[in-house]
Amino acid sequence: MVKEKLIAILGENNVSDLETDKIAYSRDCFPLKIMQYKEGNMEPLPDYILWPESAQQISEILKIANENKIPVIPYGGGGGVNGGVIPITGGILLDVQKMDKIIEINEESLFITAQAGILGQHLEDVLNQRGYTYGHLPSSLQCSTLGGFAANRSAGALSSKYGKIEDMVIDLEVVLPNGDIIHTNPIKTPRSATGPDLTQFFIGSEGCLGVITEITLKIHPVPDIRKFIGFLFDDLHSGLEVVKKIFRTSIRPSIVRLYDDVEARMVYHISDIQKGQSYLTLAFDGYENTKVLMEKEYQICYDICKKGGGKDMGEEGGKIWFQNRLNMYYPNRQYHDAHVLADTIDVATTFDNIENLYYKMKEAIKRRKINVMAHWSHFYPNGGSMYMIFVMIEKNKEHRAERLYEEAWRDGLDACVANGGTLSHHHGVGIFKGDWMPKQLGLAFELLKKLKKTIDPNNIMNPGKLGFPK
Ligand SMILES: Cc1cc2nc3c(=O)[nH]c(=O)nc-3n(C[C@H](O)[C@H](O)[C@H](O)COP(=O)(O)OP(=O)(O)OC[C@H]3O[C@@H](n4cnc5c(N)ncnc54)[C@H](O)[C@@H]3O)c2cc1C
C-alpha cells in the first residue's frame, strides 16, 4: 500500500526495495560500520530507497511517512563519518542526488543557488568555469553533497579565510516533516534583524528536522595566486603561539595547518623531525590587481613565524600536500585491511585550552596502546579545531578491534568534554556521539529536544541521531 503510494509520486524507477539497493544504502563512511560490513554484518537495512527530483515530491513523501509513522533518512553522498545515514529503525532512505541542478548564479550580488544533492566538486567546477569559487574544499569534496555539508556543519581546507559552511549559506529551502516547504531567508538578504536565524537552526540538523532541498551560498572570484610557506618549530607551544599572533592581526591566510611531530613526519615526510616539534603550513590567496596586499600579508606572517622561532621550510611541502590532499582517500585505502582501523576525532576549543585538550585526549586514548597523532587546521581569533587521528592494528578476534575502537572513542570524548572541548567541530554527531550531547549542552539540549518534538511530533526524521531518541 505504502509502496504503491510512493510509486504514484515518483514513478516505478525511483522506488526500490531490492535487497542489493538496501545493502548499498545501509551505511556511510563510519569506519566501525565499514568494518562490520566487511565481516558480513549489513544490518540494519532500510525498507525503501527513493530518488526524488523535487521539493514537491519530498513534501508528498513526508506526508505519507508521517501518516504511517515511517522513519525517513535523508541521504546525500554517503560520505559522512558518523553513521548519520544508518537506518537504525528501518524506513525510507531518501537519496537526494538526482536533485543536482544549479538554479541561479548571481554575479551582481555574488551568490549561487543550487539543489542540495549536487556533489561538492561539481558545484566548484561549474563555478570555476565562470571564474568563481565557493571557497569550501573539504577532503570529501568528491564524495559529499552540498546538502550534506550544510546538514553537518562541514569545514574545508580554506576555512580560515572563507569560513565554514555555516558562514557561507545565505538561504535554505527545507521540507519540514509535515510536508511544508519553507525558505529560511526567502529574499536572500545578506543580513536581517527579523528574529532568530532559522538558516543556522537547520544547518547541522543532520536530517533530524527536515530535508534540505535547495541552498543559496556566497561566492568569490577565484584567487589568481595561492602562495605557500612551511615552518618547523621546536615544540607545539611555539607553533600555537605563532598562529594565535597571526589571528590577532586582521590577516586571514587561506590555509593554516599546524601538525604535531607524528603527523608531520607522515604527511611531509620529514624524517628527522624531533619528538615534540610542530610543523606549520600557511597559504595566502590573492588577486593580480591587489597583489601588493597579499605580499604584505605574507611578509607580516613570515616575520611573526621567524620571530616565534620558526625555521623556514620553503613552499614545496604545503604545495605538494594541497595538490595531493584527496589522493590518500580514494580509492578507499584506509579500510582495505579489516585489521587496521583508523578514525578521526574532530574537536575544538579556545586558544587558552588547546594544548591542555591535546595532551588530555592523547593520554586518554594512548592508555590503550593505540597510536595517536593530531593537527589543527581551522582557526579563529579565539581558538581552533583539533583533528586527532587514532590508528589501531588489531586482529578482530572475538570483536576485539571493534571493542578497542569503541573504547578509544569513549575515552577520547570523555576527555574532550571533561576538558572544555566541543564534541565535533565539523563532522557532526551522528549515531555514536549522541550520548555526549546532554553532557555537552546541558539544559539547552532539553530545549533542542522540545523543538524537535514540535517540528517532528512523530519522530520520523532520522530517528536516533544527534542524541535524539530512536
Ligand atoms: C574521505 C573523507 C574526507 C572527509 N573530509 C571532510 C572534511 O575535510 N571536512 C568535513 O567537514 N567533513 C569531511 N568529511 C565528512 C563528510 O564528508 C561530511 O560530513 C559531509 O558533510 C557529509 O556529506 P554527505 O553528502 O556525504 O552526507 P551523508 O553522509 O549522505 O549524510 C550525512 C548526514 O547528513 C544528513 N543529510 C544529508 N543530506 C541531507 C539533506 N539534503 N537534508 C537533510 N539532511 C541531510 C544525513 O541524513 C546524515 O545525517 C570527510 C569524509 C570522508 C569520507
The ligand as an SDF file (V2000), in Angstrom:
LIG
                    3D

 53 58  0  0  0  0  0  0  0  0999 V2000
   37.3900   10.8740    2.7800 C   0  0  0  0  0  0  0  0  0  0  0  0
   36.5680   11.8140    3.5950 C   0  0  0  0  0  0  0  0  0  0  0  0
   37.0600   13.0710    3.8970 C   0  0  0  0  0  0  0  0  0  0  0  0
   36.3030   13.9680    4.6410 C   0  0  0  0  0  0  0  0  0  0  0  0
   36.7740   15.2330    4.8460 N   0  0  0  0  0  0  0  0  0  0  0  0
   35.9960   16.1470    5.4620 C   0  0  0  0  0  0  0  0  0  0  0  0
   36.4530   17.4910    5.5970 C   0  0  0  0  0  0  0  0  0  0  0  0
   37.5370   17.8680    5.1420 O   0  0  0  0  0  0  0  0  0  0  0  0
   35.6320   18.3620    6.2320 N   0  0  0  0  0  0  0  0  0  0  0  0
   34.4120   17.9930    6.7090 C   0  0  0  0  0  0  0  0  0  0  0  0
   33.7120   18.8330    7.2560 O   0  0  0  0  0  0  0  0  0  0  0  0
   33.9740   16.7180    6.6070 N   0  0  0  0  0  0  0  0  0  0  0  0
   34.7200   15.8040    5.9870 C   0  0  0  0  0  0  0  0  0  0  0  0
   34.2610   14.5110    5.8440 N   0  0  0  0  0  0  0  0  0  0  0  0
   32.9370   14.1550    6.3970 C   0  0  0  0  0  0  0  0  0  0  0  0
   31.7620   14.3170    5.3870 C   0  0  0  0  0  0  0  0  0  0  0  0
   32.1540   14.4840    4.1110 O   0  0  0  0  0  0  0  0  0  0  0  0
   30.9000   15.4560    5.7430 C   0  0  0  0  0  0  0  0  0  0  0  0
   30.3350   15.1990    6.9970 O   0  0  0  0  0  0  0  0  0  0  0  0
   29.7840   15.7710    4.7270 C   0  0  0  0  0  0  0  0  0  0  0  0
   29.1820   16.9330    5.1880 O   0  0  0  0  0  0  0  0  0  0  0  0
   28.7760   14.6790    4.5050 C   0  0  0  0  0  0  0  0  0  0  0  0
   28.0120   14.9850    3.3400 O   0  0  0  0  0  0  0  0  0  0  0  0
   27.2780   13.8270    2.5080 P   0  0  0  0  0  0  0  0  0  0  0  0
   26.5510   14.4590    1.3730 O   0  0  0  0  0  0  0  0  0  0  0  0
   28.2300   12.7640    2.1840 O   0  0  0  0  0  0  0  0  0  0  0  0
   26.2090   13.3770    3.6040 O   0  0  0  0  0  0  0  0  0  0  0  0
   25.6820   11.9300    4.0060 P   0  0  0  0  0  0  0  0  0  0  0  0
   26.7650   11.0780    4.5220 O   0  0  0  0  0  0  0  0  0  0  0  0
   24.8190   11.3790    2.9370 O   0  0  0  0  0  0  0  0  0  0  0  0
   24.7490   12.3570    5.2270 O   0  0  0  0  0  0  0  0  0  0  0  0
   25.2970   12.8720    6.4070 C   0  0  0  0  0  0  0  0  0  0  0  0
   24.1770   13.3750    7.3210 C   0  0  0  0  0  0  0  0  0  0  0  0
   23.5320   14.4970    6.7320 O   0  0  0  0  0  0  0  0  0  0  0  0
   22.1410   14.2270    6.5080 C   0  0  0  0  0  0  0  0  0  0  0  0
   21.8100   14.8030    5.2130 N   0  0  0  0  0  0  0  0  0  0  0  0
   22.4580   14.5940    4.0200 C   0  0  0  0  0  0  0  0  0  0  0  0
   21.8570   15.3050    3.0510 N   0  0  0  0  0  0  0  0  0  0  0  0
   20.8240   15.9580    3.6270 C   0  0  0  0  0  0  0  0  0  0  0  0
   19.8150   16.8450    3.1470 C   0  0  0  0  0  0  0  0  0  0  0  0
   19.7500   17.2090    1.8530 N   0  0  0  0  0  0  0  0  0  0  0  0
   18.9040   17.3180    4.0290 N   0  0  0  0  0  0  0  0  0  0  0  0
   18.9500   16.9810    5.3300 C   0  0  0  0  0  0  0  0  0  0  0  0
   19.8730   16.1420    5.8370 N   0  0  0  0  0  0  0  0  0  0  0  0
   20.7920   15.6460    5.0040 C   0  0  0  0  0  0  0  0  0  0  0  0
   22.0120   12.7160    6.5730 C   0  0  0  0  0  0  0  0  0  0  0  0
   20.7400   12.3130    6.9810 O   0  0  0  0  0  0  0  0  0  0  0  0
   23.0950   12.3540    7.5740 C   0  0  0  0  0  0  0  0  0  0  0  0
   22.6230   12.5370    8.8780 O   0  0  0  0  0  0  0  0  0  0  0  0
   35.0180   13.5790    5.1360 C   0  0  0  0  0  0  0  0  0  0  0  0
   34.5340   12.3040    4.8390 C   0  0  0  0  0  0  0  0  0  0  0  0
   35.2920   11.4270    4.0700 C   0  0  0  0  0  0  0  0  0  0  0  0
   34.7320   10.0880    3.7650 C   0  0  0  0  0  0  0  0  0  0  0  0
  1  2  1  0
  2  3  1  0
  2 52  2  0
  3  4  2  0
  4  5  1  0
  4 50  1  0
  5  6  2  0
  6  7  1  0
  6 13  1  0
  7  8  2  0
  7  9  1  0
  9 10  1  0
 10 11  2  0
 10 12  1  0
 12 13  2  0
 13 14  1  0
 14 15  1  0
 14 50  1  0
 15 16  1  0
 16 17  1  0
 16 18  1  0
 18 19  1  0
 18 20  1  0
 20 21  1  0
 20 22  1  0
 22 23  1  0
 23 24  1  0
 24 25  2  0
 24 26  1  0
 24 27  1  0
 27 28  1  0
 28 29  2  0
 28 30  1  0
 28 31  1  0
 31 32  1  0
 32 33  1  0
 33 34  1  0
 33 48  1  0
 34 35  1  0
 35 36  1  0
 35 46  1  0
 36 37  1  0
 36 45  1  0
 37 38  2  0
 38 39  1  0
 39 40  1  0
 39 45  2  0
 40 41  1  0
 40 42  2  0
 42 43  1  0
 43 44  2  0
 44 45  1  0
 46 47  1  0
 46 48  1  0
 48 49  1  0
 50 51  2  0
 51 52  1  0
 52 53  1  0
M  END
$$$$
